Amino acid sequence: MAENRHDPENPPRDSTRTSAADTADTATDAADTPGPAGPGPRRSALRSLLRLWPYARAVRGRLAVSVTAATLGMLSTLAVPVVLGLIVDGPLAEHDLAGLWPLVGLLLLLGLVEAALFYTRRVVLARPLAGLETAMRGDLFAKLQRLPISFHDRWGSGQLLSRATADMYTMRLFLAFPLVFLIVNSVMFLAGTVVMFTQDWRLALIALVPVVPLFVLTRRFESGFSGTARLAQDQNGDIATLVEESVLGIRVLKAFGRHRSMADRFRARTQELRRTELRKAHLLANLWAVVVGLPEIALACALAVGSYLVAHDELSAGALVAFLSTALALRWPVESLGWLLAYANEAATATDRFFEVLDEPDTPETDTTPGTAPGTAAPGTTAFGTPAPDGIRFTGVRFRYPDAPDDSPDLLAGVDLHIRSGETMALVGATGSGKTTLTALLPRLYEATAGTITLDGRDIRDLPRPRLRELVAVAFEEPTLFSATVRENVLMGAPGAGEEQLRTALATAQAGFVDKLPQGPDTEVGEQGLSLSGGQRQRLALARAVVGDPAFLVLDDPLSALDVHTEALVERALREVLGTTTALVVAHRPSTVLLADRVAVLADGRIEAVGTHQELLRDCAHYRELMSGEAAPVPDGPLMAQGGRA
């Protein structure tokens, strides 16, 4: 069979998305970047941020209160220059100390009001925004659980992790501070402009000269900064993936002495991120230099002209002090513009990354079987829709991975196989023939490209996924355990099972070692179950598969990590379980094959032969080669029926 892009027994983990590390090598200066570093068309920052509104709607009342409080607090600072002008032209000019104290008291009151309003702004939003972040993170996690396995094959775990942590924090902080002050500073700038024109229109025009060049600069800044911000976020995701792989694979790294080479890879990735962050800092520094410098020059010019006007009695000293104080009060709204725009762009790219996951299409819970009208009984069912005991049927099943090259052949090229009700069928084939992939189609971890799969006559696409996965239990070749107790890991296969079922499943899997653990079944096994041996993990995974007495059982080489003695004990116990269910067992060794009633040989994407172990040894050269590891001459007798028809 032609080589497929993937190892079919171990579906791919590498992403089809361009990694940030690859992008960093070819990225041009961010000022000239036409769009974000990540995939997909570039959208404006405003359009991206508006996608947060469905979540922000729940806290819109608190947001309004926060914006109002901050606006009033900022506007109160504009009253200070007016009071200062009154002090200069009034009590100070007239040496009236008695009239000075009420105005000083007014300044103190304005300061207290401003402090109280900013305290209100902070307190009002803290709790609801924490709840909003929790809701968004919950939606992301739920989406990740619903998305098909093919999605997780394409995405690095670190990229998903960074979206659930750093990107969430960025979006929440944007709603708490930058969003509020983008609104507040805009209002304050407009109000301050009005106040300056009422004080002296000539000085106001001088002070506002930098507005046009600042507008042009900020537009250019946004177009360049958003691409760099996206690149940095993607690079953070790549680093998270590398750290996770290094931690989970620490035994391999130490065993082969590769920790230094992994450290070099980590250092290279962090250096790429450092260069990107420095590019961000360079862009922001350029913006900030102009944002701070131009208004200062304009203010100096306004001061010179104002001093000339005061000297020629065309303007009072108090009016000049009031104008300059107003202009200085507007320094924060103007100078903060660079930081606020930068954070808004980072929040926009974080929002894009968040919705890249949420926008992935969900696989529908059920599909209508081709050629079967809704509401009619599927083939092989009674008139009342009750499934007939027909076992498992694969009919013309084809499959190819979504990202496989267009010119590559299908991995499964028309599988026809019938596993009778109550029968155990062993599936054998060369490495890479697609055995694991075929078993993954049964619980719909992947969707068949063509053909049908039925359970007791009912197309699996007509079954809701939760119901399908209640009927079909799976034990994978590489057992995965979670950071939970033994009990929780095993009962994941049947959440409603009791103590007796737990004990029966552990006994079937010969997992007596559980009672020797510090807290027995309530012992935490640690991340990935790495505190246990490979054989212990495999036995717990087997117990998880059989604990719920499933109607259909899929075992992917379930005994590969066991010693000969334990394997024999597990096989003896498994025979009782397999006698009450319909099972498909991927097998690589004769001892596992002997658990089955019949054996199917998978080759070149099709079922080459089906029969008992002895029949296939006699009639199928390929099977003899698989079982012995040596090429055998083709016998004179005919092969078993082709296409899985026994």
N, C-alpha and C positions, 0 to 999 in steps of 0.2 A: 504493500500500500504506500502511496506517495506520502512523504512526510508532511504532517500538518503543522500549522504554525504553533500550536500548543501541544504540551504533553497531555493527552486526553485523560490520563489517569490522575493528573494533578492540574486542574484548570488554572489559568494564569493569574498572577497577582499584579503584574506590572501594568501601569496605566497606559491607555492609548492617548491620554491627554499629554500634551507637551509639558515636560517637567520644567519647573522654574530654573533648575540648574542648567538645563539645555538652553533655555531662553536667555539666561544671563550672559552666556558666551557671545551671543550675537546681538544683544540689545544695543541699540544706539542710545545716544544721549536722550534722556527722558523728555527734554524740551521739544524734541522733534518726533517723539513717539506718537503715532496717529491714534492709538487706542491702547486699551489695557493689555497687560502681558498675558492674561489668561485667555481662554478660548471664547469665541462668540463675538458678535458685533458689539462695538463700543456704544454705550448709551451715555447721555449726559448725567452729571452727578445729581441734578435735581430730579430727573426721571427715575433714577435708581432709588433715591431716598424716599420718593413718594410711595414706593412699594411697601414702606414700613407703616403706612397709614392704617391698614387693617388692624395691626397690632396696637399702634398708638391711639386708635379710636377709643379703646377701653380706658385710657388715662387722659383723654382730651380735656376733661374738666380740671384735673390737677395741672396739666400743662398750661391751661389758660390762666389758672391762679398763679402759677410760677412765673409765667411771662408777665402778667400784670404786676406782680410784686416786684420783679426785677426792673420793669420799665419805670414804675413809680420811684424805685430806689435810685435809678440812674437820673431820672428827671429832677429828683430832689437836689442832685449835685449841680444842676443848671441854675438852681435858685441861689446857690452860694455866690457866684459872681455878681448877681444882682445886688445881694446884700452887701458884698464888699464894695461895690460902687457907691451904694448909699452911705456906707461908713466913711469912705474917702471924701466924698463931696459934702457930707453932712457933719457929723461930730468931729472928725479929724480936721476938716477945713475950718470949722468954726470953734475948735477947741472946747467942744461941749461934751465933757465926760459923762454927765448925767444921761445924755441921749445915746451914749455909746453902749451902755450895758444892755438895754433891751435888744439891740441888734446883735450883740455878742451872744446873748441867750438864744436868739433866733437861729444863729449859726450852730450852736450846740444842739438845739432841737432838731435841726435838719440832719445833723450827723447821726443822732439817735434813731431818727426815722429811717434813714438809709440802712443802718445796721439791722434794725428790726425787719425791714422788708427783705433784705438779702438772707437773713436767717429763715424767714418764712419760705422764700424760694427754695432753699436747700431742703428743708424738712418736708415740704409738701410733696416733693417728687421722689424722695429716697425710697420709700416702701413700694409705691406702685410700679416704679421702674424696675425694682428687683423682681417683682412679680411678673412684669412683662418679659424680662430676660428669661425667667423660668419657663414661661409659656412658650417662647420661641425655641428655647432649647428642647423642650418637650416635643414640640412639633417636628423639629429636626430629627430627634432620636426616633420618634414614631415613624417618620418617613423612611429612615434608614432601615427599619425593620420590615417595612412593606416592599421596599425596592427589590427587584430580582437579583439573584446571585451574579448574573452577568454584569450588573452595575458595579458590584463590589469587586469583581475581577478587574475592572478597568481603573478603579480609584485606589490610590495609596491611602492606607489607614491614617497616616499623619495629616494628609490633606483634610480628611473628614474630621479628625480630632481638632485641628486648628480652627475649623469652622464652628465647632461646638464650644470652643473656649475663647480664644483670642478675638475672633470676629464678633462673638456675642458681646463681649466686654466693650469692644469698639462701638458697636451700635448703641448699646445702652448709654455709654458715656456721651455719645453724640446727642441723644435725646435729653440727657440731663443738663448738659452745659452748652456745647457749641450751638445746638438748635435754638435754645432759649436766647443766647446772646447774639446770634445772627439777627434775630427779630428785634431784640431790645436795642442793640447798637444801631440798627438801621433807624429805629424810631428816634433814638437819642440824637443821631446825626442830623436827621431832618429837623427835630425840635431845636437843636443847637444852631442850625443854619438860620432858622427863623429868628431866633434870639439875636444872633450876630447882625442880621440885617436890620433889626429894630434898633440896635445899638449904633451901627454906622455902616451904611451900605457899601461905602468905598473900601473899608477894611475887610468887609465880608467877601467882596469880589476877589481881593488879593488872596485871602485865606483859602478860597475855593478853587484857585487855579489848578492845583494838583489833581483835582477829581478826574478829569478826562484821561491823563496819562495813567493814573492808577487803575481806572476801569479797563483800559487796554491791556495793561500789564497783568492784572488778575485773570483776565480771560486766557492769556497765553500761559500763565502759570498753571491754571486748571488743566489745560490740555496736556501739559507735560507731566504734572505731578501725579495725576490719576494713574497713568501707565506705570510709573515708578512705584507708587504705593501698591498697586496690584502685584507687581513683580515681587516686592518684598513680602507680601502676604503669602504668595505661592512658595517662595523660598523658605519661609518659616514652616510651611506644611511639609516641604521636602525634608527639612531638618528633623521635624517631629517623627516622620516615617523612619529616618535613619536611626534615630535614638531608640525608637521602639524595636526595630529589627536587631539592634545591637544588644539591647537588654534581653530580649527573648532568645537570641542566639548566642548568649554569652558563653555557654559551654563549648560550642563549636569554635568560637573565636579564641578561647583560651587553649582548647585542645590542639589547634593548629598554629597557635602563636601568631594569630592575625590581628591582635588588638591594636598593634601599631599602625597597620595598614588601614584599619577601620578608623582609627584616630586621624589619619591623614585625610581620609575621605570626609570625615566630619569637619576637619579644619578647612578643607577646600570649600565645603558648602557654606560654612560660617564666614569665610572670606568673601564669597560671592554676596552673601547677605550684607556684610559690612560695606562692600562697595556700593550696593544699592541704597543702603541707609545713608551713606555719605553723599550719594547723588541727590537723595531727598533733601538732606541738610543743605547742600549747595543751592538747590533750587529755592528752598525756603529762605536761605540767607540772602540770596539776590533779591527776592521779593521784599523781605523785611528791610533791607538797606534802603530800597526805594520808598517803601511805605512809611518808614520813619524819617528818611532824609528829606523828601519833597515837602511834607507839611512843615518840617522845621525851617526849611528855607523860606517857605511862604509866610510862616509866622514871624520870622526875622524881618522880612520885607514889610509885613503889616505893622510891626513894632516901629520900624524906621519911619514909615509914613504917618503912623499915629503920633509919634513924638513930634514930627514936623507940624501936624495939625494942632497939637496941644500948645506948641511953642508959638503958633500964630493965632491962638485963641479961637480956633475953629472946632475944638473938641475939648471937653473937660478932662482933667486928670482922672476923675472917678470913672468916666465913661471909658477911657482907655484901659484902666485897670479891669473894669467889668468885661470889656471885650477880650482882653488877653486871658483873663481867668476862664471865660467861656471857651475860648479856643484851646486852652490847656486842658479843660475838662473833656474836650473831644479827642484828646490824644489817645486815650485808651480805646475808644471805639474804632479809631483809624488804625492804630498800631496793632490791635488784636486781629485786624482783618486777615493778615497773613496766616496766623495760627488757626483761626477759625476756618478759613478756606481749606487749609491743609487737612485739618481734621475732618471737615465735611467730605473731602474727596476720599480720605481713608475709609470713612464710614460708608460712602457710596460703593467703593470696591468691596468692602466687607459685606454689604447688602447684596451685591451681585453674586458673591461667592455663596452666601447663604441660600439665595433663591435658585442658584444653579442646581442645588440638590433638590429643593422643593419643586422645581419645575420639571424634574425627571418624571416621565409618565409612569403611573402605577400600572402594574399588570392587573386587569380586572379579576375579581374574585371568581367569576365563572365565565365561560365562553360557550357559545352555542355550537354544538357539534355540526360540522359541515354536512349539509344534506338532511339534517334533522330539524323539523319544525319545533319551536318551543311548545312545551306542553304535551308532546307526544312521547310515547315510550321509546327509549333507545333500543337498538337491536340487542337481542339476548335478554330482554326483560319481559315480565308478564304484562298482561293488559292493565294491571293496577300499578305498574311501575316498580314492582318488587324485583330486585336483582335476582337473576338465576345464578346458581353456583357454577360459574364458568371460569373462575380463576382469573389469571392475568393474560391479556392478549396484546401483543405488539403487532400492528398491521401496517406494513409499508412505512415504518418509522425512519425518517431521515433527520440528520442534525448537522449543523455547522455552527461554529462560534461566530457571533456577530461581527467580530473584527478580524476574521480570517481573510487572507488575500482572496480577491475575486477569482483568481485562476486556480485556487486550490480545490481539491475534491471534497465532497462532504465526508465528514468523519464517520457518520452512520449513513449508509447509502441504500437503505431499504431493508430494515430489520423486520422479519416475520417470526414470531415466537409465541407459543401458547404454553403457559404454565397452568396445569389443571388445578382445580380447586383442591386444597389440602396437600398439594405436591410441593416438594422442595426441588428446585432446579439450580444446579451449579452452572455458573457462567465462566468459561475459561477462554483465554486468548493471549496473544503475545503482548508484551508491554507496549502501550501506545495504541492498542487496537480499539479502545473506546469503551471498555467494560464499565469503568466508574461513571463515565458520562451517561451510558445507557441506564444505569441504576438511578442516576440523578434525575432522569426524565420522569420516573414513576411518581415521586412526590412533587413533581413540577418545580424542582429547584432550577431547572432550565426548561424552556419550552421547545418541544419538538418542532423542527422546521416544516415537516410534512408527516402525514400518516396519523394513525390514531392509536391510543393506548386505552384499554378498557379494564375495569375491575368488576368482575361478575357481570359483564355485559354492559356496564355503564361507562361512557366516555369520561375520563378524569377531568376533562374541561367543563363538564356539566356539574361537577362537584365543587362547592365552596372550598377554598383552600383550607380553612380550619378543619372542615369535616374530612377532607382528603388526608390530612396529616394526622388525624385521629385514627384513620383506618390503616395508614402505612407508617410503620416505624423503621428507622434507619440507624444502623451502626456503621460509622465511617472507618476507613482504613487508618486514618490518623485521628485518634480520639481527642476531642477537645473538651476540657473541663474548665469550669469557671471559678472565680474567686468566691467560693461558697462552700457549704458543708457537703459531705458525701451524700447525705440525705437529699439535699436540694438538687444536687447534680443528677442523681439517679431519678428522682421523682419528676424531673423536668419532662421525662417521657410519659408521665401520667400524673398530672397535678392532683387528681382526686384520689390517688391510690393510698392505701393505709399501710400500717406497720407490717401486716402479714404479707402483703404484696411486695413490699420493699425487701423483706427477708427472703422471700421466694426468689426474687430476681437476683439478689446477691448470691444466693446459693447456686442458682443456675449458672451464673458467671464465675463460680468458684472464687468469690471475693471474700473469703473468710478472713483475710488480712484486715478487713475493716474493723472487726471487733478488737484487734490489737492496737488500733490507733488510740491516741490519748483520750478522746471523747467518743470513741466508737463512730457511729454514723453521723454524729454531730460535729465531727472534726473538720476544721477548715482545711481544704486541700491546697490553697494558694493559687496564684495566677497560673493559668494553663495546666494546673495540676502538677507542676514541676517538682513538688515535694514527694511525688510518687514515682515509682519505676514505670517504664513503658508498658510492661505487662499489666501492672496494676491499673494504669489509666485505661488500657484497652478493655479490661474486665469490667470496669465501672461503666464504660461506654456501652458494652454489651448488655449489662444489667439495665441501663437506661432504655435500651431498645425493646427489651422483653417485658419490662415491668407492667405495661398496660395490657398484656395479652392481646397484641394487635391482630387484626384480621389478616394483614399482609405484612411481611417482614422482609427487609432488604439488608443483607449483611455484606459489607465490602471487606473481604479477607479479614474476618473478625479475630482470627487466632494467630496472626503473623508474629506477634511479639511474645508469644507464650513458649515456655519450655515444653519439652516432649511430654513430661509427666502431667503438667497442668493442662496442656492441650487435650490429652486423653480424657481427663476428668471433665473438662468443659464440653467436649464432644458428647460424652455420655449424657450429661444433663441437657444439652441442646437438643438431643434427639427427641426428648419428651416435648419440648416446646415446639419443635418443627413438626411434630405429629399433629398439632392442633391449629396450624396456620398454613397459609400459602406463602412460600418463601422463594426469594431469588438470592443466591449466595455467590459472590465473586470469589473464585478459588484460584490459588496458584500452586497448591500442593495436593498430592493424592489423598492425604489424610482428610483434608477439607472436602475434597470431591466426594469422598465416601459417605458424607453426611446426606448427600442428595439422592433423590430417586432417579433423576436423569441429569444429563449434562448437555449443555449447548456450547458449541465452539464458535467464537466470534472471530472472523477474519475478513479483511478487505471491506469492512463496513457492513457485512452481512453475516447471518447465521450460516455457517458452512455445514454443520452437521449436528444432529441431536440424537441421543441414545443413552443407554446405561454406560457406566464406566467400562465394563467388560466389552460391550459391543463396540464402543469407540476405539478401545485399544486394538481390537481385531480389525476394524474396518476403516479407521481414519488415521492416515499417516501424520497429519498435522497434530492431532491430539496426542499420538504416541510421542512425537517430538517434544510437545509442551510438557508432558508428564515426565519424560526421561531426561530431557535436556540435550538429547542427541538426535540428529536427523535419522529417520528410519525410512527404508524402502517402501514404496507404495505397494500394498498388497493387491492380489488379483481380484479380490471381492469388491463389490460396489460400496460406495460410501452410503452413509445413512441419508435419509430423505433430506433434500436441500430445503433451505428457507425455513427451517424450524418446524416443518410439518411432520410430526411423529406418528 
